[in-house]
Amino acid sequence: CCCCGEAAAAAGGAERGAAWGLYLRIDRQRLQCLNERREGSGALVFRAWEDRGDRAQFVESDDDEELLFNVPFTGNVKLKGIIVMGEDDGTHPAEMRLFRNIPHMSFDDTAREPEQTFSLNRDPTGELEYPTKIARFSNVYHLSIHFPKNFGAETTKIFYIGLKGEWTEAHRHEVTICNYEASANPADHKLEQITPQTHFIS
């Protein structure tokens, strides 16, 4: 029946949405988007897969077509895939470059070799998934996403960026300070003196 098909589709959508849940593991206090026209708008594109169609939330570049996201996580991530959703026009990004574990990246730093580069297709519905080379993204605590160009417009506009993968809690190693004695200090090992007592019977 058609109802069963709709239920299966809804279940499949929920399952797919859960797979794109890494946005919950972003440290939003430290997330940065460089060259965003409206301050704070870059953070809005990282949201639930089900909400990707909300076209009121987007980021647009300011001075030129470049955008650079610095995305810190609250633990370690194995990144498996990315979705980039934009307009079906020249403002859609045409290329994406990924860098791992370089906090506070600037546009000057993008001259270095990225971990992976993607040629993007226009995706106005947020359906195209770009799989990462998992071996290169298996222990990521900070992800930088650079969009160097678009399809010919003066500015770049992005509505949604989906991140798929696994998250594990970061292990914090506490520093333990131990003092080792090279030789025993007699003052630390005092023994009570036993005084022999002699009893005289008179």
HELIX and SHEET records of a PDB file:
HELIX    1   1 CYS A    2  ALA A   19  1                                  18    
HELIX    2   2 GLY A   21  ARG A   25  5                                   5    
HELIX    3   3 GLY A   42  VAL A   45  5                                   4    
HELIX    4   4 TRP A   49  ASP A   51  5                                   3    
HELIX    5   5 PHE A  107  ALA A  111  5                                   5    
HELIX    6   6 ILE A  134  PHE A  137  5                                   4    
HELIX    7   7 PRO A  186  HIS A  189  5                                   4    
SHEET    1   A 3 GLN A  32  LEU A  34  0                                        
SHEET    2   A 3 LEU A  67  GLY A  86 -1                                        
SHEET    3   A 3 TYR A 130  PRO A 131 -1                                        
SHEET    1   B 5 GLN A  32  LEU A  34  0                                        
SHEET    2   B 5 LEU A  67  GLY A  86 -1                                        
SHEET    3   B 5 VAL A 140  PHE A 147 -1                                        
SHEET    4   B 5 GLU A  95  ARG A 100 -1                                        
SHEET    5   B 5 GLN A 116  SER A 119 -1                                        
SHEET    1   C 4 GLN A  32  LEU A  34  0                                        
SHEET    2   C 4 LEU A  67  GLY A  86 -1                                        
SHEET    3   C 4 LYS A 157  GLU A 169 -1                                        
SHEET    4   C 4 VAL A  59  GLU A  60 -1                                        
END                                                                             
